[in-house]
Amino acid sequence: MKRRVALVASRTLAIYGFAAWVYIALVALVHPYTLGWQLTHFARFPHEDTFGEVSFVISFVSYFVHTLLRSADEKTSS
């Protein structure tokens, strides 16, 4: 059960992290001058560029974990 939750959570973080990174990448293409601005008016940190970097790292690590968990599941079921 824990392995299944970890598998689903890692997939979800990978997808949403990648979507957030794509959003910031598109913003960088259309409005590059806004990258240094704060992401939300509620807090001064993070900025849009920092959010994009963190989103990419979360997506990358989560996909890596998801792939490891999935390959371990395939080996045990064979």
N, C-alpha and C positions, 0 to 999 in steps of 0.2 A: 504494500500500500504506500509506504514512504517513497519507494522508488518511482512509483507511478505519479505521485504528487510532484516529485522532483523533475520528472520527465515533462510533465505538463507545464510546470512553472518555468522551466528553462526554455521551452518552446515559446511560451507567452512573452517572456522577457526578450527573447531574440527577435520576435516579430515586432513588438511594440518599440523596442530600442532601435531597430532598423528603420521603422516608420518615422520615428522622431528625428533620426539622423537625416533621412531623405528630405523631410520637411525643412530642416535647417539648411541643407545643401541647396534646396530650391530657393530659399530666402536669400542665400549668399549670391545666387546667380541674378536674382531680380532686384534685390535691395541690399547690396553689400555694405552700405554705410551703416546699417542697423545691427551688424554683428557685435559691436561693442556695447550695445544698449542692454539694459537689464531685461531679463526674460519676462518678468511680471512686475506689476506696480506694487505688489505686496512685500517684496524683498529686493534689496540691492544686488543680491547674488542669487543665482548664477546669471551670467550674461548669455546671450544667444550662442556665441561661439563656444563657450565652455559647455553649455548644454549639449551642443552638437558633438563635441569630443567625448563627453561622458556617455552619451547615447550610443555612439559607435563602439566604445569599449564594452559597454553592457551587452550590446548585441553580439559582438564578437565572442566574448567569454561565454555567454549563455548558449550560443550556437555550438561552441566547442563542447560544453558540458552536455548539452542535449545529444550531440553525436556520440559522445563517449557512453552515455547511459543507454542509448538505443543500440549501439553495437554490443554492449554487455548483455542486454536483453536477448538479442538475436543469438548470441553464443550459448546462453543458458537454455534457450528453448530448443536448440538443435540437438 
